[in-house]
């Protein structure tokens, strides 16, 4: 007993010497906190059945698992079909539920690889904890659920997350949690947050992604942000903020679709959202806040762009940026768009005519059927050698048609155009273009 008392006294002395502030008395999967300043002496009863910590109470020693001086974490019990991945500093643990078969784990420090041969049961991979030198890789051939439950993963070697599956991946942002992923500045990774498959986001939490090497997020096929989704923030990307699509013409799984939530993309070197190689973009709800890079696009698709609801706000302050660019048809059927177009050679909304070599042909048509658009245009010409790129609020390389909604464009630079199209077809709605120079307000086939 004297040895136990001496050990406790030494622990308290060591804690005080390290200027720690709290003692944690652990009982099962809970703990009681005691301020070190009031801990006093730690004494045991004569028979060792109880321990008293200063004036803070007496505990049955049989109920006390440990007395520690760093805030403890407790592994959860895994559900039948759950796989729990918990990070703590430079280490990680994996706990598998009783129903999980065909999944093996490899852990190197805080770098976790899970390999599955399962082809019949959807498992849930639940991720929590923090590491500044780790990663998570999941390899398999069957759909799965990725439950992000308050995790922060920074990799120093490659991608922070890599799900190599090719199937539907349900990604849950647990309500009330913040989940952060940061990749290395070197390597060969496609992105910080990589999903080779169909990604469907839901849950009211927050996801922060920082892409230090290539894209922020790379999704192999379609990406869907559901109504229940909280906030997705691409804080930085050397290339595109979000890059999705398979690069196949007429592929049903080749799209970016947003039904809800809040998406913010900034500090990118490429496009904010790129539905790659003939992919489509569908905006059905939610809000987007996009900061466009030089020569980048806020929303870019080589096929059809459709907006039926939601809000889009973009800022094109760097030269040659496009807020929205579609290389085929653009349908603006509802919702609200606001944009600032101040970079030289920028376009707010650009209906680009496909080149003769593109598989998707006959682009350059824009249809405004209910979306309310407000644009402020202050950029001028961008001149490079003998080439001059003009700044436009809305540009349709073929025909701009309006049947409903209100379009308000304010132009404050005499070099800029409010609207430019080969032809316009005004069937309804309101189109207001105000130019401070009384010039270049609306250009139809070169005529004002």
Helices and strands as residue ranges (DSSP letters): H 2-17, E 22-27, E 30-35, G 36-38, E 42-44, E 50-53, E 58-60, G 61-63, E 66-68, E 82-88, E 91-96, E 103-108, E 110-116, E 124-131, E 134-139, E 144-154, E 161-173, E 178-182, E 191-202, E 206-211, E 215-219, E 223-225, E 231-237, E 242-244, E 255-258, E 262-265, E 273-275, E 280-283, E 287-291, E 297-301, E 305-307, E 311-316, E 322-326, E 329-332, E 336-341, E 347-351, E 365-369, E 372-377, E 382-384, E 387-389, E 392-404, E 406-411, E 417-426, E 430-435, E 442-444
